[in-house]
């Protein structure tokens, strides 16, 4: 994979403007929707169990984020994931805080068995999901934060990818994307991204958008993370703190050109 692939996928995304269906948490709804709009997509935040499957059917991609769980939302997630998978539409699982509680861990494991095209999570979440356990000492989860560096979860990510049959992305200071065999390293991003809530959730939504237009899910996932990280770098240079960073991040997603994506993407 080359930086030119990132640029080409960004062009294709803006040409096609995919409709991305999000079942996400209350904290992430606003920032994820606006980020999808900024990068060039059409977002929908639809979580009612009565219509989740139907909306998945008319969308180009689905992003499921378990950040604020409730039983009706879990039913909607199951229905939407099954419909998307049945129709061959890409969907992303973001298992927020897996390993922190038994309910959260069981929900994540159940969704992971439903064939996600990609799983995007921090290192501790990937370790907990791969191990299939909610024990804090093995998962190392601090609420929704990671206690591990991303490179510590690469082997677990490979194993999880082989189990799910999809892509697994471990995000952190450096992102690692694998299909169980291939591995792409994405080194874009900025520390300030950890100071604004829900930007990890937003990255999952952007991954879904790129999966909707990409032919190779691994390349699409890595491209999404590179674009998200590049926007973070540009936003950090233009802001003075977390508040202005959030606004600058939206502007950076909107203004990032394909040439800038090709020049700035750091892949390994």
C-alpha positions in Angstrom: 0.0 0.0 0.0 1.3 3.5 -0.9 0.3 7.0 0.1 -1.2 7.4 -3.4 -3.8 4.8 -2.4 -4.9 7.0 0.4 -5.3 9.9 -2.0 -7.2 7.8 -4.6 -9.7 6.5 -1.9 -10.3 10.0 -0.7 -11.2 11.1 -4.2 -13.5 8.2 -4.6 -15.2 8.8 -1.3 -15.9 12.5 -2.2 -17.2 11.5 -5.6 -19.6 8.8 -4.2 -20.6 10.4 -0.9 -21.6 7.2 0.8 -24.4 7.0 3.3 -23.0 5.8 6.6 -25.4 4.4 9.1 -24.1 4.8 12.7 -25.4 3.1 15.8 -23.1 4.9 18.2 -23.0 6.4 21.7 -24.6 9.6 22.9 -21.2 11.3 23.3 -20.0 10.5 19.8 -23.1 11.3 17.8 -22.5 14.9 17.1 -18.7 14.8 16.4 -19.0 11.6 14.3 -21.9 13.0 12.2 -20.1 16.3 11.6 -16.8 14.6 10.8 -18.5 12.4 8.2 -20.0 15.4 6.6 -16.7 17.2 6.7 -14.8 14.4 5.0 -17.4 14.1 2.3 -20.1 11.6 3.4 -23.7 11.5 4.3 -24.2 10.4 8.0 -27.2 8.9 9.6 -27.5 8.2 13.4 -30.3 5.6 13.5 -30.5 3.3 16.5 -34.2 2.4 17.0 -34.5 -1.4 16.9 -37.7 -1.0 14.9 -35.9 0.5 11.9 -32.2 -0.4 12.3 -32.2 -3.3 9.9 -34.2 -1.5 7.3 -31.8 1.5 7.5 -28.8 -0.8 7.2 -30.3 -2.1 4.0 -30.4 1.4 2.3 -27.0 2.5 3.6 -23.6 2.0 2.0 -21.9 1.1 5.3 -22.6 0.6 9.0 -20.6 1.6 12.1 -21.6 0.0 15.4 -20.2 1.5 18.6 -21.1 0.1 22.0 -20.1 3.1 24.1 -23.5 3.7 25.8 -25.2 0.3 25.8 -28.8 -0.6 26.6 -30.7 -3.8 25.7 -32.8 -2.2 23.0 -29.7 -0.7 21.3 -28.0 -4.1 21.4 -31.0 -5.6 19.7 -30.8 -2.9 17.0 -27.0 -3.6 16.6 -27.7 -7.3 16.1 -30.4 -6.6 13.6 -28.4 -4.0 11.6 -25.2 -6.1 11.6 -27.1 -9.2 10.3 -28.8 -7.2 7.6 -25.6 -5.5 6.5 -23.7 -8.7 6.4 -26.5 -10.5 4.6 -26.5 -7.9 1.9 -22.7 -7.8 1.6 -22.4 -4.3 3.0 -19.3 -3.4 5.1 -19.8 -2.8 8.8 -17.4 -1.8 11.5 -17.4 -2.8 15.2 -16.0 -0.4 17.8 -16.1 -2.4 21.1 -15.7 0.5 23.4 -14.6 -0.5 26.9 -14.7 -4.3 26.2 -13.2 -6.0 29.2 -14.5 -3.5 31.7 -17.8 -5.3 32.5 -19.3 -8.7 31.8 -22.2 -7.2 29.8 -19.9 -5.1 27.7 -17.6 -8.0 27.0 -20.4 -10.4 26.2 -22.0 -7.9 23.8 -18.7 -7.3 22.0 -17.9 -11.0 21.6 -21.4 -11.6 20.3 -21.1 -8.8 17.7 -17.6 -10.0 16.7 -19.1 -13.3 15.8 -21.5 -11.6 13.3 -18.8 -11.0 10.7 -17.6 -7.4 11.0 -15.7 -6.2 8.0 -13.4 -4.4 10.4 -12.9 -4.0 14.2 -11.4 -0.7 15.3 -10.3 -0.3 18.9 -7.5 0.6 21.2 -4.8 -1.9 22.3 -6.4 -2.9 25.6 -9.8 -3.4 23.9 -8.3 -5.6 21.2 -6.5 -7.7 23.8 -9.7 -8.1 25.8 -11.8 -9.0 22.8 -9.2 -11.4 21.4 -8.9 -13.2 24.7 -12.7 -13.4 25.1 -12.5 -12.4 28.7 -13.7 -9.6 30.9 -11.0 -9.9 33.5 -9.4 -6.5 34.1 -6.0 -8.0 34.8 -5.8 -9.5 31.3 -7.6 -6.8 29.3 -6.0 -3.9 31.1 -9.0 -1.6 30.4 -9.4 1.6 32.3 -13.0 2.4 31.5 -12.7 3.3 27.8 -9.0 4.2 27.9 -6.1 1.9 27.0 -3.5 0.7 29.4 -1.3 -0.7 26.6 0.6 0.7 23.7 -0.7 -0.3 20.3 2.3 -2.4 19.3 1.5 -4.6 22.3 -1.7 -5.8 20.7 -0.4 -6.6 17.2 -0.3 -10.4 17.8 -3.8 -10.3 19.4 -5.0 -8.2 16.4 -3.7 -10.8 13.9 -5.4 -13.6 15.9 -8.7 -11.7 16.1 -8.6 -11.0 12.4 -8.3 -14.6 11.7 -11.2 -15.4 14.0 -13.6 -12.8 12.6 -12.4 -13.1 9.0 -12.2 -9.3 8.8 -9.8 -6.5 9.3 -8.6 -5.5 12.8 -7.2 -2.0 13.5 -5.4 -1.2 16.7 -5.2 2.6 17.2 -2.9 4.6 19.3 0.2 6.7 18.9 0.9 4.4 15.9 -2.0 2.5 14.3 -1.7 -1.1 13.1 -4.1 -2.6 10.6 -4.1 -6.3 9.8 -6.1 -9.0 8.0 -4.4 -11.7 10.0 -1.5 -11.9 7.5 -0.7 -8.5 6.0 0.1 -5.6 8.4 0.1 -1.9 7.6 1.4 0.7 10.0 -0.1 4.2 10.1 2.0 6.8 11.9 -0.2 9.9 11.4 -2.0 11.6 14.3 -1.3 14.0 17.2 -1.5 13.7 21.0 -4.2 16.4 21.1 -6.6 13.8 19.6 -6.6 12.1 23.0 -7.9 15.3 24.6 -11.1 15.5 22.7 -13.7 12.9 23.5 -15.1 10.6 20.9 -12.4 11.0 18.2 -11.7 7.3 18.4 -15.4 6.6 17.8 -15.2 9.1 14.9 -12.3 7.2 13.4 -14.5 4.1 13.4 -17.2 6.0 11.5 -14.6 7.2 9.0 -13.3 3.6 8.5 -16.9 2.6 7.6 -17.1 5.4 5.0 -13.8 4.3 3.4 -14.9 0.7 3.4 -17.9 1.7 1.4 -15.7 2.9 -1.5 -12.7 0.6 -1.2 -12.0 -2.6 -3.0 -9.5 -3.9 -0.4 -10.8 -3.6 3.2 -7.3 -3.5 4.6 -6.2 -0.6 2.4 -9.5 1.2 3.0 -9.2 0.9 6.8 -5.6 2.1 6.7 -6.5 5.0 4.4 -9.3 6.1 6.8 -6.9 6.1 9.7 -4.3 8.1 7.7 -6.8 10.7 6.7 -8.1 11.0 10.3 -4.6 11.3 11.7 -3.6 13.9 9.1 -6.6 15.9 10.0 -5.5 15.7 13.6 -2.0 16.9 12.7 -3.4 19.9 10.8 -5.8 20.7 13.6 -3.1 20.7 16.2 -1.1 23.2 14.2 -4.1 25.5 13.9 -5.4 25.3 17.5 -4.5 26.4 21.0 -6.3 23.7 23.1 -8.9 21.0 23.0 -11.8 23.4 22.3 -10.3 25.0 19.2 -8.8 21.7 18.2 -12.3 20.1 17.8 -13.4 22.8 15.4 -10.1 22.8 13.6 -10.3 19.0 13.2 -13.6 19.4 11.2 -12.0 22.1 9.1 -9.0 19.9 8.4 -11.1 17.0 7.3 -13.0 19.2 5.0 -10.0 20.9 3.6 -7.6 18.0 3.2 -6.8 17.6 -0.5 -5.8 14.3 -2.2 -2.4 15.7 -2.9 -1.9 16.6 0.7 -3.1 13.1 1.7 -0.6 11.5 -0.6 2.2 13.8 0.6 1.4 13.4 4.3 0.3 9.8 4.8 3.0 7.9 6.7 2.6 4.2 6.1 4.8 1.3 6.9 
